[in-house]
Amino acid sequence: MSGLDQAHVQTRLVHAGSPDLNGGAGPVNVPVVRTSTVRFADTATHAALNSQRAAGERVATYGRHGLDTHQALEAAVASLEGGYRSILAPSGLSAIVLVLLATLAPGEHALVSDSVYSPLRRVDKALLQRYGIEVQYFSPGRDDLDALIRPTTRLLYLESPSSLLYEVLDLPALAATARRHGVLVATDNTWSGGLYYQPLALGAHISIQAATKYLAGHSDVMMGVVTVDSAELAQRIGATYDALGLAVGADDAYLTLRGIRTLDVRLARHHQNALSVAEYLSRHADVARVFYPALPGDPGHALWQRDFSGASGLVSFAFPAGQPGAAARFIDALRYFSIGASWGGYESLALQAAPERLAEHSFWEGSGEVVRLHIGLEHPLDLVGDLDRAFGVVRESLRRSA
């Protein structure tokens, strides 16, 4: 579409990946195209398209490679992230694995920020170590990245804001250091949905999202997406995708594309509601600390103001030390918050952060129990009232046990 690259992001979210009206008329949404076999008019066309695909071009020669629905979603995400190309994966974790296997080989070394999405550590233990790939975890806020990079370092893997505690990283500075050493930079961008943060513009080569979360937005899809800044990386990651035999269903691609159309208005409400909840928590006597970068006073607030244009619905808070069981009692008392491990849908969720996961984060310095909240699209006064009642339950329990 002419001039779309120069349009505001809200306009690109509506129009990127829309079907062409080549026949003079057509649907608003790209149809769901399901097939396992792609048919060709003749052998010359078959050979030509296979050659194009081998060269890294986005053409479909087999159902696993994806057709119109998949390509429309990839185009929309690439436009959102400001990337050269996006590649779909069956889940957010599979997107992470895809990047790791495409960029690392036996004997090579990766530096990973220590507060990343926890399953990456399981991938390291179950897969990467078996193939002779060394992963080293480090603190981006405390360690000297220059000193950690080795001749065998090939990848710097980051997540900003981080999982659970939302540590905001200085991506431009970290990426500049990595690029100076010829190291690729990948970052998990799921927290912002790709809307409020542009890692590729800040120096990253690769941006990864669990499209399961805000892109799809309705808790009914499992999908990941990798966006790259160059044709070379597109071909490299695309070849690994093919070798792994990955595929994404057309119906899931359709649902995610539909979710993208409303991403801006949904995330604005998530941000508004979450900020209201974070402000309430920051004033509460039973809360030791609130983790939300958009909240003034958060350690990452200045970096968030510089590099982000908004915030998501994830808010965490810590109880004071010496209150064992407080988090579980609090969560069990909630009415409008369900207990669930995922997030990014329209509903509010609550989950206790596992102590062993917190211990992995150098950013964590407390000892109180931590609750992660995903603030959904309900009215914020109802959510605050629910939280306030749950705090009352915890206070009464502590009073009785005193």
CORBELSUL-V181771 format. One record per run of one state. SS is the DSSP state (H for helix, E for strand, C for the rest). FROM is the first residue (numbers start at 1). TO is the last residue. Records with the same first field share a line. If there is no record, write none. Layout:
SS: FROM-TO  FROM-TO
This chain:
C: 1-3  7-8  16-42  55-62  66-67  82-84  90-91  104-108  114-118  132-133  139-144  149-152  160-170  181-183  189-189  193-205  211-223  229-230  245-249  262-262  283-286  292-300  308-313  320-325  334-336  340-347  353-354  360-369  375-379  402-402
H: 4-6  9-15  43-54  63-65  68-81  92-103  119-131  145-148  171-180  190-192  231-244  250-261  263-282  301-307  326-333  355-359  380-401
E: 85-89  109-113  134-138  153-159  184-188  206-210  224-228  287-291  314-319  337-339  348-352  370-374
